[in-house]
Amino acid sequence: MPLVGEFTPPGDKSISHRLILMSLLAEGEMLVQGLSSCLDVLSSLSVFRALGGIAREEPQGLRLFGLNRAWLSGERDLDCGNSGTTMRLLCGILAGAPGAHVLDGDAQLRRRPMERVAEPLRAMGAKVETHGGKPPVMIQGGALTPQSFHPSDASAQLKGAILLAGLSAQGGPTTIAEIAATRAHTERLISHFGGHVTAEGLKVTVYPGTLTLTPTFVTPADPSSAAFFLTGAALIPGSSVTAKGVLLSPGRVGFLRVLERMGASISLSMTSDVPEPMGDVTVAYAGALTATEVPAEEIPSLIDEIPILALAATRAEGTTVFRAVDELRIKETDRLMSIRHQLGALGARARVDGDDLHVEGPTSFILPESLDSGADHRLAMTLTMALLMAGATRPILGDESIAISYPTFLKDLEALCQE
């Protein structure tokens, strides 16, 4: 069944997290329109309120009242749910707090590594303890000293934690030099809220200071959520889908560049560029796709879209290779192996070679009695699209996890299938 029509994805998850959590360091108040209502973002909102933050629902959106560090003392247990972004960014914020806090989460979050964030925060002067390198995380903040970091991994969450800690450091700027460019939401928002941050190539520098919330903020739609239907349109004959108001930052739309290389028909229409570029994206079916190679330096711009791109690769002529995707091993599940196993269950030829994922196409799907997402929201949505391509229905174990990032996914899918 073709996908036809327009849809508006939920507000961008990465930006939504940061708007809420950065309000802990800011003064003023801000009406946020289009904030994501997914479970991960609700975890950030819950933590914000637990620390004394006020967030008021209004007809036009959510009004956030900045705490300007008024919450920094005390001892609290904070539940981050399933959200690694919440926990890692919060570590950076709490590093400059005089209180002692324990950050914990659900069973999946307790399996995710936290030392990559803990180590630089310790170097700045915070006391951070992990449980064998994983949550729960105990953090005793205090006076921070500026440092320069050269991490061996490309991680926007790590960069964000360091930059947010740097706002509370005293005596000079804090710098992080990445090995590959990652999404730049934290530094863009620091600048948007009046902070002093500079970027030169892969080096980002932040200076101590207080942020001031803007009166309003319109949250762009999430490209990672849009990717499922846009990619589906490139794969299903007769499809043409437009995602409205999508975030178009270069570090977030790598999946569109890959689809274009594979032969998809893609058009963009920019509607705004402050504080982040956003606009409409249309993808239409243009015939069979061709395999491509996705090099390591491109992976940070599409890490969340690899499951749906791997599905696209099953219908492309040749072997598509995703290089250096070891970051997938430390998502909600070992997402790399889950992709291989579930594509294999559909009859696809997928293999993992070291840290590379190889997918051969084209493949005619076989249909097992059920599929298993491993409670991984992005894999659950990918498998839903695979069944749509096959014109079949099968149970997907763990598909309730879709609410983690895209609560209205099935509703939007149904609307696009009825145009």
N, C-alpha and C positions, 0 to 999 in steps of 0.2 A: 504494500500500500504506500503510495507516494506521500511525502510530507509537503504541505502547501500552506503558505500564509505567513503571518507575522506573529511574533511573540516577544514579550519583554522578560528576560531572565531576572532572577532575584538580584538584589543589590550585591555588588562585589564583596565577597567574603573577606578578602585580605584588607581592603580599605575599611570595611565595617568594624573589624576587630580593632584596627588602629585608631579609628575615630573615638571609640569607647574608651580604650585603655589610655590613650594619650590625654584624655580629659582629666585623668588623675593628676597630671603634671601641669594643667593649664588653668588659667583664670577665665572668667566670663561664662557665657552660656551660648548654646548653639542649637538651632532646630535642624535636625538631620532628616532629609527626605530620601526615601528609597533604601533605607538601611536593611540589610539582609536579616531575615527572620529565621534563618537556619539554626539548627541546634548548636553548632559550634559557636556562632556569634552570640546566641543566648547564654552560653557559658561565660563569655567575656562580660556580658551585661550583668549576669549574676554576681561575678567577682567584683565588678565595679560597685554594685550596690552593697555587697558585703563589706567593702572598704569604706563605706559611708557616702558613696556617690548618689546623686539624685538624678533619675532619668524619668521623665514624665511623658506619658503617651498623650499626644494631641491629634486632632483630626488631620493635620498636615504632615505629621511625622513624629519623631521622638526628640524631645528637648533634653539635652544634656547640660548639666551644670558642672563647670569645672571645679575641681577641689583645690587646685594650686598647692598640692602637697600637704593639705591640712589633715590628711588621713595617715600620715607617715609613721606615727607611733602606734604602739600596741602589739598584741599578739593575736593572730587569727589563723584558722585553718580554712583554706580556700580550695573549693572544688572546681577544677577546670574541665570536668566532664570528659569528653572525647577529644578535646581541642589542644593539639600540640602548639598551635600558634598562640593561644591564650597563655599557656604555661611559659613558653620561652620569652615572649615579649614582657610578660609580667615579671619574670626574673630580672630583666634589665631595669624595669621601673622600680622594683623593690630593693634593688642593690643599693640605692641611695637613701633607703628608709631606715630609721633607727629601730624599728620594731623587728620582732622575730615572727616569721610566717612559714607555714607549711603548705606547700602546693601539692595537690593530689588529683587523681582523676579515675576514670573507669579502667577496666582490665586491659583494654587496648592501649590506652595512654600509658599505663604502667609498664608497657613493653618498649616504649620509645626512648631513644638515647637523649640524655640531657647534659652530659659532660661537655659537649662542644660549646654549650652556653655557659656552663658553670665555670670552666677554666678561665676564660677572659675576665669574668666578673670577680673571681678570686684575685686575679692579678691587679684589678683596680682597687681592691681593698674590702670587698664584701666577703662574708663567711657563707659559703654555700656547701651543703652536704647533699649527696644523692644516695640512693639505695642501690649500690652496685652499678652506678652510672645511669640509673633510671629513676623515675618517680617512685615514691614521693620525694619532693625537694624541700629541704629546710633552708631558708635564707634569712640571715641576720645582716641587715644592711647597715650603712653608716657612711662616714666620710670617704669619698672616692677620689682617687688620683687619676689624672688623664694618662692614657697609654696609647701605643700604636700597635695594631694587630695585623698579622698576615696569615689568616686562616688557610688551612690546606683544602677546605671544602667550600664550595659555593653554596651559600644558604642565606636566603633573604631573612629568615627568622633569626639566625645568628647575627647578621648585620643589624637588624632592627633592635635586638636586645642590647647590643653594644652602643648603638647611637642613642637609645633612650637612657641608658646608664650615663652616657657622656653628658647629657643635659644636666645631670646632678653632680658631675665631677667638678673639682675646684682646682684652679691654678693653670688652666690652659685647655687646649682642644684635645679631643680624642679622635683617633684616625683608624680606619679599617681599610686595608687594601685587599680586594678580592682577587681570586685567581680567574674568575669569569663573572661577567655581569649578571646580577640577579635583579628581580623586580625592585623598583626604587620607591615604593610607596612611603616608607618611613621618612626618608629624607625629603621627599616632596611635601609631605604633610607638615613636617617640622618647619620648613620654609613657609608654607602657606599660613601657618599659625604664628609667624613672626620670629621663629628661631633662626639662629645663624648656622647654616650648614653649607658646605661647598663640596663640589664634585669635580674631580679632574681624572679623566680616564676611569680606571677601576678603583681609584682612591676616593673615599668619602671622609670628610672631616666635619665634626660637630663641635660647637662651642657651648659652654655652660649657659643656662638661661631659663627663663620662664616662657611658656607658650600662652597665647591669647586666642581663644576660640573665636571663629568668625560667626556673625549672626545666623547665617544659614549655610547648609552644605547639601548639595545634591549628589547622592551616591551613584556612580555609574553602575550599569548592569554587569554582572560577572561573566567574563569571557569563558572561564572554565566550565560554567554551567551551559552557556550558549553552545559550546563546542559539540555537545552530543547531537543536537538537532541540526546544526550546520554541517557537521560531518555526515550525518545520516542523509542529508539532502544531496551530498556529493556522491553517495553510494546507491541511492534508490532511484530508478528511472522515473521521470515525470515530476521530480521534486524541485521545489524552489521555495526557500525559507529565508525570511528576513528577521534578524535579531535587532531589537530597537535599543538605542541608548547604551551600547556596549562600551566598556573600557577598552581603549585602543593603544595603550602604552606598548611600545615595542617589546618590552620585556615580558608581556603577557599574551601576545598573539602570535607566538612562534608557530602554533599549530596551523594558523592560516597560511603562513609561508610554506610549510611542508605540504599542505593540501594543494596549494597552487603549483608547487613543483611536480606534484603527482598528476596534475592535469585538471583539477577542479576549477569551475567557473566561480570567481569571487569578485565582488564589488564592494567598495567602502564609501561611506558618505559621512564626513566629519561634521559634527554639530557643535562641539565645544572643545577647548583645549586647556581650561583652567579649573582646578589645579592639575587635572589629568586629561589627556585627550579622550574623547568619547564620540560615538556616532553609531550609525546603522551598518550592519553587515548582511549582505545577501549572498547565499550560496545556492547555485542551481546545478542540477545534474547535467554533465557534459560528456557522458560516455565513460568508457573504461579508464581506470587510472593506471599509472605506471609507477613501479617501485622507485624508491629513493633511499639515500643514506642520510641519516640525521647525525651530524658530528657532535662530539662531546660539548663543544662550546655553545651549541644551540639548545642543549637539554634544559638549562635553567629557565628558558623562556617558554617551555611547554611540558614541564615535568608532570603537571597534573593531567595533561591531555594524552599522555602516552597510552593509557588503556584504549581510548576511542580511536587514536591513530593506529594502534596495532590492529584493531578491527578493520580499519580502512585498508591496511596492508594485506589483509586476507583476500581482498578483492582486486588488488593491483597486480599487474603483470611483472613478475620477477621477485627478487628478494629485497625487502626493506630491512635496513639495519639501523637500530637505535644504539649509538655508542655511549659507553660509560654511564649506564643508568643504574648504578649501584645505590643511588639515593632512594630508589623505589623499594629497596629491601627494608627500609626503616620507616615506612608509612604505617597506616593503621594495621596493615598486615605486611607480610613479605609480598608486596604488590607485584614484583617482578615474576616470582614463581607462580603467583595466582593467575597472572595474565597467561603465562605459558600453559598452565594446567587447564584453564577454562577454555582457551582457544583450542587446545588439543581435544577437549571433550566435544567441541563442535566439529572436529575433523580437520582443523587447520594445522598447517605445518609450522610450528613455532618452536624455537629452541633458544636456550640461554648458553652463551659461550663466554665464560668469565663474567664480565660486567656488561656484555653486549646482548641485546635481544634481536634475534633474526626471525622474520616472518615471511614465509613464501606465499605467493599467490599466483593466479586466483584459486580460491577454494570454494567448492560446493559444500555447504554445511550439512552435517548429519545432526540429528536432534535426539539427545539423550532424554531420559524421562524427567530429569531435573538438572538444574545448574546451581552452582554454589558460589556466591559472591564472597564468602568469608566475612560477611558483615562489613565489606568495604564499599562505601557509597559510590565511588567512581566505577568500580568494577560492576556493581549492580546495575548502574545506568547503561554501561557498555553492553552488558548481556541483554538488557531490555531492547536495545537497538539491534542487536544481532538477531533476536527473535522476530523483530519487526521485519528485518531484511529477509528472513526466511519465511515470512508469512505464517508464523506458528505461535502458539502459546505454550509455555511450559512454566512450572513453578521455579522461581529463583530464590534459593535459600538466602536469608539475610537481607532481602531487599528492603526491609523496613529502615535500613541504614541510609537510604536515599535522603531521608529528612535531615541528615547531618549537614548537607550542603544545598539541597534543592527540594524543599518541601512540596512545591507545586509541579514537580516533574511530570507525574502521570497525568495530571489535569492538562498541562500544556501539550503533552504528547497527544492526548485524545483530541484536543482542539485542532492541532495541525493535521491529524489524520482525517478530519471531517470536512476540510475545506473543499 
